[in-house]
Amino acid sequence: MTDATHTLDAGKAEAAAGTAALAGGTATGEVTLGLAHFKEANEQVRKALAGTDAVVVRDANAQRYLGCALPAGKSLDILGTPGNDLGCYLDGGAIVVHGNGQDQVGNTMNDGAIVVHGRIGDAAGYAMRGGTILVRGDCGWRAGIHMKEYAGKRPAIVIGGDAGAFLGEYMAGGVIVIGGTPGDYVGTGMHGGVIYLRHPLSTERIMDGLIQEPVGEEDVPTLTALLDAYDEAFAGESPPLGGDLSSWHRLRPASTRPYGGLYAH
């Protein structure tokens, strides 16, 4: 099991508590944001989290920084559209968004899980170094930019739909899974990690220093676990991504220093 799938499993119980509350189930904290300023909104959320582990956030309207540095054992269920930097510095908590996200979802997140039942904007997972982001729909430009593996952690992003340009730009580690079609310049400056593509790139779209090839046996455990997690998270909302892996390809750096020739020795 990868670090990414481990943290996703760890977050399921916390996320489930909030989801049950939406249907009138388990007791939980609840806040309604409406048009509250982002500072006031975050104060409300932090106050609610101080009294309970699971909080339902209703009527989110572009408030920034919701779930910032949320620790393990805490969860947010968000209805509406949270603002930029949702779950930035996430540190083990679980966030579920019943709608769309904006830019920089999971910015520099360290651990935990973010699940978005819609689409997201640009720069998702910027410099993330642990945890998992699952997105049912599309994402904007530069998802996974500067992703890295840190202290044994292996972060992962799964995008069910299409991605904008520069997916995995400067990627140094971790895993990106894209179920739809990526934009141009996939993996520009990539020197670590792997991108799994449901639809392989045409030869002219493969950037210098990268290799595209069919997935191998060594890829099956990680890719299967992440596809299964996606299918479970969005059951009934989207066609499954899992199943036959024969058409999947991986994009990886040709070496650990693929751009060494660009610099003086």
C-alpha positions as CSV (number, residue, x, y, z in Angstrom):
1,M,0.0,0.0,0.0
2,T,1.4,3.4,-0.9
3,D,1.6,6.3,1.6
4,A,-1.1,8.0,-0.5
5,T,-3.6,5.2,-0.2
6,H,-2.8,4.7,3.5
7,T,-3.6,8.3,4.3
8,L,-6.7,8.1,2.2
9,D,-8.0,5.1,4.1
10,A,-7.2,6.9,7.4
11,G,-9.3,9.8,6.4
12,K,-12.4,7.8,5.3
13,A,-13.8,7.4,8.8
14,E,-13.5,11.1,9.6
15,A,-15.0,12.1,6.3
16,A,-17.8,9.6,6.7
17,A,-18.8,11.1,10.1
18,G,-19.5,14.5,8.4
19,T,-21.3,12.9,5.5
20,A,-23.6,11.0,7.8
21,A,-24.4,14.3,9.5
22,L,-25.6,15.7,6.2
23,A,-28.2,13.0,6.2
24,G,-29.2,13.7,9.8
25,G,-27.0,11.0,11.2
26,T,-24.1,11.4,13.7
27,A,-23.7,14.5,15.9
28,T,-21.3,17.0,14.5
29,G,-20.4,20.6,14.5
30,E,-21.9,22.8,11.8
31,V,-21.3,26.3,10.5
32,T,-22.9,28.4,7.8
33,L,-20.6,30.8,6.0
34,G,-22.7,32.7,3.5
35,L,-20.9,35.9,2.6
36,A,-18.7,36.0,5.7
37,H,-15.2,37.4,5.1
38,F,-12.6,34.7,4.9
39,K,-11.0,35.6,8.3
40,E,-14.3,35.4,10.0
41,A,-15.2,32.2,8.2
42,N,-12.0,30.5,9.3
43,E,-12.5,31.6,12.9
44,Q,-16.0,30.0,12.8
45,V,-14.6,26.8,11.4
46,R,-11.7,26.6,13.9
47,K,-14.0,27.3,16.8
48,A,-16.3,24.5,15.7
49,L,-13.4,22.1,15.3
50,A,-12.2,22.9,18.8
51,G,-15.4,21.3,20.1
52,T,-15.8,18.3,17.8
53,D,-13.8,16.3,15.3
54,A,-16.2,16.5,12.3
55,V,-17.7,19.7,11.1
56,V,-20.1,20.4,8.3
57,V,-19.5,23.7,6.5
58,R,-22.6,25.0,4.7
59,D,-23.0,27.7,2.0
60,A,-19.3,28.2,1.4
61,N,-18.7,31.1,-0.9
62,A,-15.1,31.4,-2.0
63,Q,-13.7,31.8,1.5
64,R,-9.9,31.1,1.3
65,Y,-7.8,28.8,3.5
66,L,-10.6,26.5,4.8
67,G,-9.1,23.5,6.4
68,C,-5.6,25.0,6.5
69,A,-3.2,22.7,8.5
70,L,-6.1,20.5,9.5
71,P,-4.6,17.7,11.7
72,A,-5.3,14.0,11.7
73,G,-8.5,13.1,13.4
74,K,-10.4,16.2,12.1
75,S,-12.6,16.4,9.1
76,L,-14.6,19.0,7.1
77,D,-17.6,18.4,4.9
78,I,-18.0,21.5,2.7
79,L,-21.2,22.4,0.8
80,G,-20.7,25.1,-1.7
81,T,-17.5,26.5,-3.3
82,P,-14.5,27.0,-1.1
83,G,-11.9,29.6,-2.1
84,N,-8.3,29.4,-2.9
85,D,-5.8,27.3,-0.9
86,L,-8.4,24.8,0.4
87,G,-6.5,22.4,2.7
88,C,-3.2,24.2,2.4
89,Y,-0.6,22.6,4.7
90,L,-3.1,19.8,5.4
91,D,-1.5,17.7,8.1
92,G,-3.5,14.5,8.2
93,G,-7.1,15.7,8.3
94,A,-9.9,14.8,5.7
95,I,-11.8,17.3,3.6
96,V,-14.8,16.5,1.3
97,V,-16.2,19.1,-1.0
98,H,-19.7,18.6,-2.3
99,G,-19.2,21.0,-5.2
100,N,-16.2,22.7,-7.0
101,G,-12.9,23.9,-5.7
102,Q,-10.9,26.9,-6.8
103,D,-7.1,27.4,-7.2
104,Q,-4.3,25.8,-5.2
105,V,-6.3,23.0,-3.6
106,G,-3.9,21.1,-1.2
107,N,-1.2,23.7,-1.5
108,T,2.0,22.2,0.2
109,M,-0.2,19.6,2.0
110,N,1.8,17.2,4.2
111,D,-0.7,14.4,4.8
112,G,-4.4,13.5,4.8
113,A,-7.1,13.4,2.1
114,I,-9.1,15.9,0.0
115,V,-12.0,14.7,-2.1
116,V,-13.8,17.1,-4.5
117,H,-17.1,16.1,-6.0
118,G,-16.7,18.6,-8.9
119,R,-13.9,20.3,-10.6
120,I,-11.0,22.4,-9.4
121,G,-8.9,25.3,-10.6
122,D,-5.2,25.8,-11.2
123,A,-2.1,24.6,-9.3
124,A,-3.7,21.9,-7.3
125,G,-1.3,20.1,-5.1
126,Y,1.4,22.7,-5.4
127,A,4.5,21.4,-3.8
128,M,2.5,18.7,-1.9
129,R,4.7,16.2,-0.1
130,G,2.1,13.7,1.2
131,G,-1.5,12.7,1.2
132,T,-4.1,12.2,-1.5
133,I,-6.3,14.5,-3.7
134,L,-9.2,12.9,-5.6
135,V,-11.1,15.1,-8.1
136,R,-14.2,13.8,-9.8
137,G,-14.1,16.2,-12.7
138,D,-11.5,18.4,-14.5
139,C,-8.6,20.5,-13.2
140,G,-7.0,23.7,-14.4
141,W,-3.4,24.4,-15.3
142,R,-0.3,23.2,-13.5
143,A,-1.8,20.5,-11.3
144,G,1.0,18.8,-9.3
145,I,3.6,21.5,-9.9
146,H,6.7,20.9,-7.8
147,M,5.2,17.7,-6.2
148,K,7.8,15.9,-4.2
149,E,8.4,12.8,-2.0
150,Y,9.5,13.7,1.4
151,A,10.5,11.6,4.5
152,G,9.1,8.4,3.0
153,K,5.8,10.0,2.0
154,R,4.5,9.6,-1.6
155,P,1.7,12.1,-2.5
156,A,-0.9,11.3,-5.1
157,I,-3.4,13.3,-7.2
158,V,-6.2,11.5,-9.2
159,I,-8.1,13.6,-11.7
160,G,-11.1,11.9,-13.2
161,G,-11.6,14.4,-16.1
162,D,-9.3,16.5,-18.2
163,A,-6.4,18.6,-17.1
164,G,-5.0,22.0,-18.2
165,A,-1.5,22.6,-19.6
166,F,1.7,21.9,-17.6
167,L,0.3,18.9,-15.7
168,G,3.1,17.7,-13.4
169,E,5.4,20.7,-14.2
170,Y,8.8,20.4,-12.3
171,M,7.5,17.3,-10.6
172,A,10.1,15.8,-8.3
173,G,8.2,12.9,-6.9
174,G,4.8,11.4,-6.2
175,V,2.0,10.1,-8.4
176,I,-0.5,11.8,-10.7
177,V,-3.3,9.8,-12.3
178,I,-5.3,11.4,-15.2
179,G,-8.4,9.8,-16.5
180,G,-9.2,12.3,-19.1
181,T,-7.1,14.2,-21.6
182,P,-4.2,16.4,-20.4
183,G,-3.3,19.7,-22.0
184,D,0.0,20.6,-23.6
185,Y,3.4,20.5,-22.0
186,V,2.7,17.5,-19.7
187,G,5.6,16.9,-17.3
188,T,7.7,20.0,-18.3
189,G,10.8,20.0,-16.2
190,M,9.8,16.7,-14.6
191,H,12.7,14.9,-12.8
192,G,11.0,12.5,-10.4
193,G,7.7,10.7,-9.8
194,V,5.3,9.2,-12.3
195,I,2.2,10.3,-14.3
196,Y,-0.3,7.6,-15.2
197,L,-2.3,8.4,-18.4
198,R,-5.5,6.7,-19.4
199,H,-5.0,8.2,-22.9
200,P,-1.4,8.1,-24.0
201,L,0.2,11.2,-25.5
202,S,1.0,11.3,-29.2
203,T,4.8,11.2,-29.8
204,E,5.1,14.9,-30.6
205,R,3.6,15.8,-27.3
206,I,6.2,13.9,-25.2
207,M,8.6,16.4,-23.7
208,D,12.3,16.0,-24.0
209,G,13.8,14.1,-21.1
210,L,10.7,12.0,-20.6
211,I,9.7,8.4,-21.5
212,Q,6.1,7.2,-22.1
213,E,5.5,3.4,-21.9
214,P,2.8,1.0,-21.0
215,V,2.3,0.4,-17.3
216,G,4.3,-2.6,-15.9
217,E,3.6,-5.1,-13.2
218,E,5.4,-2.9,-10.7
219,D,2.8,-0.2,-11.3
220,V,-0.3,-2.3,-10.7
221,P,-0.5,-2.1,-6.9
222,T,-0.3,1.7,-6.8
223,L,-2.4,2.4,-9.8
224,T,-5.1,-0.1,-8.8
225,A,-5.3,1.2,-5.3
226,L,-5.7,4.8,-6.5
227,L,-8.3,3.9,-9.1
228,D,-10.3,1.9,-6.6
229,A,-10.2,4.8,-4.2
230,Y,-11.5,7.1,-6.9
231,D,-14.3,4.7,-7.9
232,E,-15.3,4.3,-4.3
233,A,-15.3,8.0,-3.6
234,F,-17.5,8.9,-6.6
235,A,-19.6,5.7,-7.0
236,G,-22.7,6.6,-9.0
237,E,-21.4,10.0,-10.0
238,S,-18.9,9.1,-12.7
239,P,-18.0,6.1,-14.8
240,P,-15.4,4.0,-13.0
241,L,-11.7,4.6,-13.9
242,G,-10.6,1.2,-12.6
243,G,-10.7,-2.2,-14.2
244,D,-8.6,-3.2,-17.2
245,L,-5.2,-1.5,-17.1
246,S,-4.0,-2.6,-20.5
247,S,-4.6,0.8,-22.1
248,W,-2.9,2.8,-19.3
249,H,0.6,4.3,-19.9
250,R,3.1,5.9,-17.6
251,L,5.2,9.0,-18.1
252,R,8.5,9.2,-16.3
253,P,11.8,10.9,-16.4
254,A,14.4,9.2,-18.6
255,S,16.9,9.5,-15.7
256,T,17.3,11.0,-12.3
257,R,19.0,13.9,-13.9
258,P,17.3,14.2,-17.3
259,Y,18.3,17.9,-17.8
260,G,21.9,17.7,-16.7
261,G,23.1,18.5,-20.2
262,L,21.5,21.9,-20.1
263,Y,24.0,23.1,-17.5
264,A,27.7,23.8,-17.5
265,H,29.9,21.2,-15.6
